[in-house]
């Protein structure tokens, strides 16, 4: 109970402010101080908004004193990823060429966080174009993992994940087109959810063109936090309607009650994924935690896993090749262009008919997984089955990329392809580094994924507390 304020959960901070046990100014001051103490060594927050945040916190306290009703995140210090519009700040997306790309308005997710009362203390780092699973760029540099500078903090929401693990902000915003919420959560030992498309509205007024259709189908905005309860709270705040997003869906946060006990399918891990024994043991430990909480866990087969991954990858990379490559190359670094060569070289080139066929086949993949999720409403799957990678491991050529993303992280991309919600919760440490698991549910059943994640968390606890004991 005597933990410093920067260690408090978003839920606890919001409740304490509503009860007048602490002020918004106290909460924000603690997090700004923490940010300025530890961030220089990590480079997770690349735009310090601490002074603005303190002014906003003082105004929030005055508003509360006037009797204004507080929102669900009133006074809670948060961070926002630098690839969405934050009014008055540059949406640089990790590019020197966009360092002056000043946002004229807030993106929907930022607007919703503000409306809920959250106070942003800083903008977090991302790789160039947010198109790497490792967080480094020529504008702001490399973000380190607070657990170990020899391993990656993940990407593209690597700055968000590293900041949370280090105690900077009680809640973080991120986005996910290829695992960019779930992979950093896994790497940094925090929790998240990749919501269903349409759950959280998205739009950037700084964008000069609409995204290709598959990218629109695969990409979502979402919350990261140190506890599942805070992830749920963040998702509730982020999901409010915004007319700028035509994909937004007014779906309820809780669906029909499923028959109890809920059946959980334990997803298979094949030898070609090159699994690490310590990592696999933790995934099976998560299954034991679920069983201890009354879930019926069974080993299952999943339909066309590798085929679904390749379909997702080919669609995404062919859109980059046809619609985006020519504008990306001239403003990207030599390192990014080399990595892009590896990505594009690993993808199967599609002509128009092939692209249309790949989009059509996506429906079959979704249908088959939907049928499976009727039988097993939650699927427990790995984030990665291999031990932690180095901070720039994606510079090792096409073979290294395919090992990391097709083999080790196969269950990441396929979830984007299917458009399913998937929560990630840390389950323990392998080789001294965090390991998370995915809890996958049917579309708009984030409630089932989060409920299962909370059951794992009940037994696994919060690994970041071990980190804090070590680094202070």
N, C-alpha and C positions, 0 to 999 in steps of 0.2 A: 504493500500500500504506500510505501515511502519512496517508490521509484521516481526518478526525475520525470518532469512533464514530457520530455521528448520520447520517453519510452511508453507513454500511455497510448492506448488504442484510440482510434477516431471515435468509437462509440462512447468510451468513457469520457473523453474530452468534451464531446457535445453535451452529454448528460450533466457533467460537472458545471459547464457554463450555464446551462438552463437553470440549474439549481442555485446559481450564484456562489458555488463553492470555489470556483476560480473565475478569472476574467478571460475574455478572448485575448486581451493584450498579454496576459501571463502565458497563455498557451503558445501564441505566435512568437513571443520573445524567446521562449525556451527553444523552439525549433529553429529560429533564425540564428541563435547563438550556436546551436549544435551544427547547423549547416556551415557556418563560418569557421567552426573549429575543425571539422573533419573533411569537408569537401575539398580543400586545396590538395589533399593527398589522393583523392579519388577522381576528381573531375566528373562527378555525376550531374551536378547542377551547373549549367553553363551560362545562365542568365540569373543573376542574384536580384530578386525582387523584394528583398527583406525590408527595405525602408518603406516601400509602398505597402507591403503587408502589415507593417506595424501601424501605419496611418489608418489602414482599413480596419485593423483590430480595435484601435481606439474609437473609431466611429461606430463599430459594432457594439462596443460596450455602452456608448451613449444611446444607441438605438434601443438596446435592452433596458436601459434605465428609463427610457421614455415609455416603456410598456409595449414596444413592438414585438410581434410574435416571432420567435426564432425559428429558422428552418432546421431541417434534420442534420445539417452539417455546420450549424452556426458556430463560427469561430474556429473551425477545424483547419489546421495548417495542411495544405496540399501542395503537390507539384504537378506541373503540366508538361507533357512532352513537346519538344520544340518543333514538331512537324504539324501542329495544328495552329490555327489562327488565334492569337491572343492580342487583343486590341492594343495598338501602340508599340508592339514588339515585332521583331522580324521572324517570319516563318521561314527560317533558313534551310531546314531539312538537311543540315549538315554540309551545306555547300557555300563556298566562299562567294560564288556568283550571286547568291541569294541573301547575303548578309544584310542588305538594305530592303528586303522584301517585307515592308512594314504592313501588318494586318490592319485594315480599316475597321474591323469588327471582330467580335468573339465568335469562334466556331460554336456550334450547338452544344457540344459537351462542356466547353468552358462556360457558356452562358448558363447551362443547367447547374453546374457546380456553384457558380456565383449566386444563382437564385436560391440554392439550398443553404447558403450562408458560408460556404467554404472560402478560405482566404489563401491565395496562391503565394508561396514564398519563393518560388523559382521555377525556371524552365529546364527540363532535363535533356541530356544528350541523346543523339541518335546517329547512326551512320549515314553516309551520303545516300540521298534519296530514300532513306529508311529501307534499303534493299540489301542489307547484310545481317547476318545473325550475330555480328560482332560489332561493338560500338566504338568506332574510331572514324575520324574525318579530318580533313585539312584545316577546317575552320576552328574547331574547338579541341581537337586532339582525342586521345585515347581515354576511355573511362575504365577504371580498374574495379575489380571485384573486392569488396571489403573483407571477404573471407581469406583471399589469397591473390596477390597480384600476378601470380603465375597462371591463373585460370581466367577464362572470359567471364564477364558479367552478363553475357548474352546480348541479344539484340532482336529487333531494333530498339525495343524499349529498355535498353541496358542501363541508361542513366536513371530511369525510374526505379528499376529493381535494385540497383546499387545504392541509391539514395535511401530507399525504404529500409534496406538491411542495415545501413549505417545509422539510422535514426533520424533521417532528414525528412520531415513530413509524416503525418499519420496516414495519409492516403495518397496514391499516385494515379495519374491518368496515363494510359498507354493505348496502343492500337495493335491490330493483329491481322496480317494478311498471309503470313507464313509461319505463325507461331510467335509473333513478336510480343505478345503478353506472356504466353505460357513458358517459353524458353528462358527468358530472363528471370521469371519467378522461380523456375527450377534451379537456375544457376546461383541465385542469391538467397534461396531459402525463404521465400515469401509466398503469399497466396494470390490467386487471381481467378478471373473467369473470362473466357472468350464467349461473349454473348451470341445469341442467334442474330443473324442479319436482320436489321430493322428494329432491334430492341433499343439501341442507343443511336440517336440521330447524328449524322456527320455531314459536314460541308466546310469548305474553306473559300472565302471570298477572294483570297489571293490566287486561287487556281486559275490558270489561263485556258484550261480545257477540261472537259469531263473525262473521267477515267475510263479505260476500256471496260467492256461489260463484265468479263470474268473477274477483273480486279474489283469491280463494284460488288460482285457476288461473294468474293472471298474475304473482303476487308471489313473489320468491325472496330469500334471503340469500346474501351472498358476500363474497369478499376483494378488496381493492384493494392495490396495491403498486407499487414503482418498477421492478420487473423481473418478467418472466413466470415465472421460476423461483420467485420469492417468492409469486406468485399461486397457483401449483400447490401450494406448501407450505402456504399458508393454507387452500386448499380442502380439502386432505387432512385438516387438523386440524379444520375446521369441520363435516365431513360425518358425524361419528359419530352413531349412533342416539340418539334421544330419544323415549320413549314418548308424549310429549305431542303429537307431530305425526303425525296419521293419514296424511299424504301421503308420509312418508319412505319411500324405496325403497333396499334393500340392493344397489344396482348396483355392479359393479366399476368402479374408476377408469380402467381400460384395456379397450377392447373388442377384438374380433377384428382382426387386422392387415389393413389394406386393401391392395389391389394397388398396387404402386409403378411408376412415379411417380403420386402422387395428383393427381387432376384438381381444379383449382380453378375455380369459376365466378366470373367478374368481373361483379358485378351492374350492371345498367344505371342510368344517371343521366339522367332525362328533363328536357327544358327547363322543364317546369312546376315543377320543384324549385328553380329559380332558382340554379343552381350558380355558385360562384365559381371562376375559372380556376385560381388558385393552390392552392385546396383540392383540386380535381379532379386537378391535376398530382401532388399528393402521394399521392392514392389510387392513381393509375396507377404511381407509383414503388413503392408497396407491392407491386403486382402484379409489377413487375420484380424486386423482392427475392425474392419467392417463386419466380419462374422461375430466378433465380440459384442457388437452393437445391434445384433439381431438380423443382419442381412444374410440372405442365402447366396453364397458365393460359389460359382461353378466355373470351371474352365470351359472355354468356348472356342469355336472357330469364327472368324469374321470374314465377310464376303469380299473377295477381290482387293485385298489390302494394297498389294504392290501395284496392281493395275490402277487403282484409284489414285495412288500417290503420283504415278506417272501421268495420269490424265490431268491432274491439278497442275503439276510442274510444266507440262507441255503447253497447256492453255496460258498460263501466266507468262512463260518465257516467250512464246510466240507473239503475244500482245506487246511485250517489251520490244521484240525485234521489229515488228511492223510499225507500231505507232509511237514508240518512245525512244528507241535507241538513238535516232539521229539528233534529237534534242538533248539527250543525256550526255553523250560522249564528249562534246566540246567543252562542257563546263565541269566535268568530273576529273578526279585525280587519275594519275597513271595507275595507281594501285587499284582503284575502283574499276577502271577500264579492263585491267587484267582479270579481275574477278568476274566481271561481266562476260568476258570472253569464255571463261570456264563455265559459267551458268548456261550461256547460249549454246556452247559446244556440247553440253551434256543433254540438251533438250532435243527431242525429235522435231525437225522442221515440218510444219504443217502448211499445206496450201489451204485455199478457202474451204474446199470441200472437207479436208481433214479437220480444220478448226470447227466447222459446223458439226461434224460427226462427233468430235470430242465433247462439245457442249451438249449434244443430244445424249451421249453415253453417260454424262453426269447424272441424268435423271434415273438411270438404272441403278447406279451406285447408291444414290439417296434412297431409292425405293427399297433396295435390299437391306440397307442398314436400318431403315424405318421399321421394316418387318422384324428385324432382330431386336430392336429396342422395344417392340411390343411385348416380346417374350422376356427380355432382360432390360428393364427400364434404365439401368445404369450399367455402363461398361467401364471397368477399371483397366487403364492402359498406361504404359510408360510415357514419359516425356522423351527421355533419352535412355538407352540401355547401356551406354558406354560411360566410362569415367570422364571427368571434366576435361574440356579441351583448353588449349592455350588461348591467350587474349587476341591473337591474330591468326588462328589456325586455318581460317578460310583462305589465306594467301598461299596455301600449299598445293594449289593446282586442282584440276577437275576431279581427280581421284579422291582428294581429301574432302572436297565439297560433297561428293556423292556419299562418301562414308558417313559424314556427319548428318546430312539431311535426309538421304534416302534410306540409309541403313540404321544408324543409331536413333534418329528422330523420325522414323517412318510414320508414327502415329500423330505427329504434329501436322504435317501437310495434309494428310487425308481428312482431318477434321475440318480444315478450311474448305477443302473440296466439297465436303458434304454439307457445310453450313450448319453444323451442329454446335450447341453450347458445350463447353468443356471447362470445368474448374480444375485448377491445379493447387495442390496443398503439399507442403513439405512433409516428408515422412521420416527423414533422418539424414545421417552423414555416411557417405562412402568415400574411403580414402581421405577423410577429413573434410569433404566438400558436400554441400547440400544436394539432396535428391528429392524431386517432387514426383507426384503421380497425377495422371489425368483421370477425372470422373466425367464421362461423356454421357449426355442424355439426349432425348428427342428434342426437336425444335420447340423453342419457347418453354422448355422445361428446365430452365436454370435453377428452379427451386429444388428439383431432384438432385441435380449435380452438386449444388451447394450443401444440401442436407447430407449427402454422402461424404463430401469433403470435410464437413464439420465432425462427422463420426470418426474419420481418420485422425483429424486434428486432436480430438479428445484424448487419444492415446499417444500420438506422436509429439504433442506439445508444440512449442514455438522455438525452433532451432536458433533463431536470431539471439535469443537470450544467452546462449552459449557463446556466440560471437561477441556480445557486449561485455560479458565477463572477461573475455580475453583482451579486447582492444579498448575497453572503457568508453 
